[in-house]
Amino acid sequence: MEQVVSVIEKHTDAFAIDDVQELIQLRKLTNKDIYILGHVCKEDIEEILINKGISVVYDKTMLERCV
């Protein structure tokens, strides 16, 4: 991941990843916005906030599970 970020960071405004584990890894490498496109559990919300991630809400059911 470090090699990819070092090559494309200057050419992008944000990153899109799959899950919270990738958010944690990527946050160590960049301060740019990071969108989480994959499934997010209610238990992940605190980690997302700590690492300044942006969770994409793709349906009403997902939103209801997280609140």
C-alpha positions, -999 to +999 in steps of 0.1 A: +000+000+000+028+024+008+042+022-027+009+028-043+002+058-021+036+073-028+030+071-066-006+083-068-011+107-038-001+138-057-026+130-085-057+124-064-079+144-040-090+113-020-088+076-016-115+049-016-109+016+003-129-014+014-129-016+051-118-001+084-085-021+085-075-005+053-085+029+066-062+024+096-033+014+073-039+042+048-043+069+074-007+064+085+003+073+050-019+102+040-040+131+053-063+131+023-099+121+025-105+083+027-139+069+017-149+035+030-170+018+003-174-016+020-194-029+049-192-010+081-203-025+115-217-005+143-185-014+163-164+002+136-179+037+140-155+049+167-124+037+147-137+055+116-141+087+136-106+084+152-090+079+118-111+106+101-127+082+076-158+088+055-183+059+054-205+057+023-241+049+032-254+028+003-289+019+016-313+026+044-306-007+062-270+001+066-278+034+081-303+019+105-277-007+117-251+020+124-273+043+146 
